[in-house]
Amino acid sequence: LIFEEAQRAGALTIADMNFDCAGIGPRAVEKVYPYTDYLMPSYDEAVYVTGEKDPDAIADTFLRAGVKNVVLKLGEEGCFFKNAEKRFFTDPFKIKPLDTTGCGDNFVAGFVHCLLKGMEPEACAEFACGAGALNSQGLGAHLYIQSEQHVAEFIRRAEKVALNRK
């Protein structure tokens, strides 16, 4: 497995998830989980794979399978993070989306960007939610966001939705 080799070489392994368009089944990539540092599925993808609906139960399923950190993309409800030591929700930004194409990909890119800068998961999740929300303000998957500063300025200006989850 490429993830196993990557970890053996000291690399950080990060996986987004995609819908099962080929019909290979929810257990198709479970051999990769023990070698995955960060798994970032959408809620719907995670429900399909785990059969669970509660964010904690979803994350616990992946953690038991060997994933070290689960970042569950909740779309307009922000995100949920869980590992062996931490668990938290990050509230979304109050926006009126124009086009949601690529928002999940921009979320993942934003999280990884901050992770590689050595930031804590809470800050990574905040920036990731900002990147996903900001992307929805333009058309298309990857042309609207201009820079790290563009996302940071959006986060400073944008209002958040307080969902009061525990």
MOTA-V950511 format. One record per residue. N is the residue number from 0. RES is the residue in one letter. OMEGA is omega as a letter, one per 30 degrees, with the letter a starting at -180 (NA if undefined). Layout:
N,RES,OMEGA  N,RES,OMEGA
This chain:
0,L,a  1,I,l  2,F,l  3,E,l  4,E,a  5,A,l  6,Q,l  7,R,l  8,A,l  9,G,a  10,A,l  11,L,a  12,T,a  13,I,a  14,A,l  15,D,l  16,M,l  17,N,l  18,F,a  19,D,a  20,C,a  21,A,l  22,G,a  23,I,l  24,G,a  25,P,a  26,R,a  27,A,a  28,V,a  29,E,l  30,K,a  31,V,a  32,Y,a  33,P,a  34,Y,a  35,T,l  36,D,a  37,Y,l  38,L,a  39,M,l  40,P,l  41,S,l  42,Y,a  43,D,l  44,E,a  45,A,l  46,V,l  47,Y,a  48,V,a  49,T,a  50,G,a  51,E,l  52,K,l  53,D,a  54,P,l  55,D,a  56,A,l  57,I,a  58,A,a  59,D,l  60,T,l  61,F,l  62,L,l  63,R,l  64,A,l  65,G,l  66,V,a  67,K,a  68,N,l  69,V,l  70,V,a  71,L,l  72,K,a  73,L,l  74,G,a  75,E,l  76,E,l  77,G,l  78,C,l  79,F,l  80,F,l  81,K,l  82,N,a  83,A,a  84,E,a  85,K,l  86,R,l  87,F,l  88,F,l  89,T,a  90,D,a  91,P,l  92,F,l  93,K,a  94,I,l  95,K,a  96,P,l  97,L,a  98,D,a  99,T,l  100,T,l  101,G,a  102,C,l  103,G,l  104,D,l  105,N,l  106,F,a  107,V,l  108,A,l  109,G,l  110,F,a  111,V,l  112,H,a  113,C,l  114,L,a  115,L,l  116,K,l  117,G,a  118,M,l  119,E,a  120,P,a  121,E,l  122,A,l  123,C,a  124,A,l  125,E,l  126,F,l  127,A,l  128,C,l  129,G,l  130,A,l  131,G,l  132,A,l  133,L,l  134,N,a  135,S,a  136,Q,l  137,G,l  138,L,l  139,G,a  140,A,a  141,H,a  142,L,a  143,Y,a  144,I,a  145,Q,a  146,S,l  147,E,a  148,Q,l  149,H,l  150,V,a  151,A,l  152,E,l  153,F,a  154,I,l  155,R,a  156,R,a  157,A,l  158,E,l  159,K,l  160,V,l  161,A,a  162,L,l  163,N,l  164,R,l  165,K,NA
